[in-house]
Amino acid sequence: MGTVIVLAEKPSVGREIARVLGCRQQGEGYIEGNGYVVTWAVGHLVGLAQPQEMNPVWKSWELSVLPMLPREWAVSVLPKTKEQFEIVKRLLNSGETDGVICATDAGREGELIFWNIYEAAGCVKPVRRLWISSLTEEAIREGFGKLRPSSDFESLAAAARGRARADWLVGLNLTRASTPRGGG
């Protein structure tokens, strides 16, 4: 039997989950024990790519390239969290990993954080969802006793993606359209 990776949104949450699961062996960016490896994001490790990463033409802030409407939505690893992303990616794709538990915050943003990381890591391991709103020992134990299939949260993940893409479209296009050009 292999290892189950538990991906929390924040280090403090990861440490609390690890404590409750009896994980005691500290690694760089994770804690393991009892068949689990608990790791964490540091908020967002991965986000929507910048315009020029999706289309080189969009590097120019000229009105003639607007609107920027991606045909495909790319994500990129954030430079300031690249080191932790690489740790999470290695753990997710390890040959010893049998499955993954999404333990990011219960809500739309937590879903987005998890799925951006999971997909950017190229992971294909099965996913279950820990859905808790409290970090008490009782809540964590009860949540692990009631893990749900990730498919139960597909619509929430889709809503999160939709909101992020809408923010990107409106924010970046309006910013570029309203930014003064020239030396005036």
N, C-alpha and C positions, 0 to 999 in steps of 0.2 A: 504494500500500500504506500502511495506517494504522499507528497506534501500538498497542503491546501494553502494558497496565498490569500491573505486577508488584506485588502487595500483600503486603508482609512484616508480621510481627507487631510488630517492634520497629525503631526507627530504626537501631540498630547492625547488625542483620541486613540491613536495606534498603541501608545504605551498603556493606556487604561484597558483596552481590549486584550492586549497581550498579558497583562497582569491577571485578568479574569480567566483567560484560557490556560494559564500556567506556563506561559512562555518565559523562559529565564535567560536564554543565551543571546546576548547582545551582539549584533553584527553592525556593519557600517550601513545605516539607513534601514535597519530592520531588527526585529526580535523574533527568535524562534524557539519552538519547543512543543511537545505533545502533538506532533504531526502538523503544526501550523507554522507559517512564517507570516508575521504581521509586519507590513510595511505601510508607507504613507506617501501621500502627495504633500506638497507644501502649498496648499491652495491649488492653483492651476499650474501644472507642469507643462501642459500642452494647450495651445489656443489656436484660433483661426489664423491662418497665415496672413502675412501682410500682403497688400495688393501686388507688389512687384514679385512676390514669391509665387503668385498664382498666374500672373501674366506680366512679362517684362515691360510691355508697353505702359503699364500702369505705374512705372517708376516715375514717369513724368507727371507733374502736377498741372498739366495743361487741360483747359476746358474741353479741348477736342477729344480727349480720351474718355470723357464722362458720357453716360454713366458707366461705372464699373459693375458689370454683371457677370460674376463667375459662372462658367459652364459646369465646373466641378469645384467643390469646396475642399481646399487643402488645409491641413493643420500643420503646425510646426512646434517643435520643442522650444520652450522659452529659454533663452540663454542663461538667465540667472538660476534656473532650476535644472539645468541639463544633467548635472552630476546625480541628483536624486532620480531623475527620469531613467538614466542608464541603469541604476540599481534596480528600480522597479521592473524595467524591461527584462533584465537578466533573470530576475526571479520569476516573472510571469511565464517566460519561455523556457525555463529550465526543464530538462528531461525528467526531473524528479517531481515536477508540479503536475498534479492530477486535476486540479480545479481551482477556481478563484471565487472569493466571496467579496462582493462589492459592499464595503462598509463606509462609503462616503456619506456625508450628511443626507438625511432623509428629506428629499425634495428635488425640485427640478434642477437646481444648480449642482447638487451633488451627483445627480445622474450624468450631467454634462461632463463634469470633471472626470468621473470614472471612465465613461465611454471614450472620451478623447484620448486618455492615457492608454486604455486597452487597445484601441484601434491603431494609434501611433506606434505602439509596441509590436504590432502585428500578431497579437495573441489570438489563439483560436480555442483555448481551453474553455470548458463549460463554466458558466457563471451562475451563482446564486446570489440573492440579495438579502443582506441584513438590514432590516427596517426598524430602527429604534429612535426614540426621541429623548432618551435619557441615558446617561453613562453610569447609572448605578449598577452594581454587580448583578442585582436581580434582573434589571432590564436587559443587560447584555446576555446573561445566561438564557433568559426567556427568548430573546431574539435569535440566539443561535439554535434554540430548540424549534424555532418556527421559520427557518430560512425559506425564502420563496424563490421560485424560478425567475430568472431575469426577464423572461417574456412577460411577466405580470407588469413590468414597468416600461415596456416599449413605447407606449403613448407618452409617458412622462419624458422619456429620453428624446422622442421626436419633438415634443413641445420645447424642450431646452435647446435643441439644435435650431429650431425655427426662430426662437427668440434671439439667439446669438447671431444667426445669419441676418436677421432683420436689423439688429443693432449695427452690424458691420456695414450693411448696404446703406442704411440711412446715415449713420455717423460718418463714415469715410467719404461717401459721395457728397454730403452736405458740407463737410469740412473743406474738401477740395474745391467745391463750387463757390464757397464764400470766402476763400482765402485770397486776399489781394495779390495781384501779380505785378511784377515790375518794380522799379525803384521809387515809385511815387509815394 
